[in-house]
Amino acid sequence: MISPPKTQEKKHYHNNSQQFFRILKGKATFEIENEIIEVESGSGIHIPPKLRHRIRNDQSENLEFIVISQPTTRGDRYDEMNE
């Protein structure tokens, strides 16, 4: 996936799905519950089910990453209403 500069997704959670994000190019900023975590290219992060989270690209270059969800997030994504 590619995230353009200065973009972010809505904060959300999954009841059943866990996710693993692998950063291929750039630096990702994750908001997980109330914590901010930066993940550099070549590294990854695991997000267990039920944790509110979002990925941001605060940088001035494209962010490239892959995300693996198990089980699928189809029908298991709940956006935060005030985000």
URDA-V160360 format. One record per helix or strand of 3 or more residues. SS is the DSSP state (a for helix, b for strand). FROM is the first residue (numbers start at 1). TO is the last residue. If there is no record, write none. Layout:
SS&FROM&TO, SS&FROM&TO
//
This chain:
b&18&25, b&27&32, b&35&40, b&44&47, b&53&57, b&63&70
//
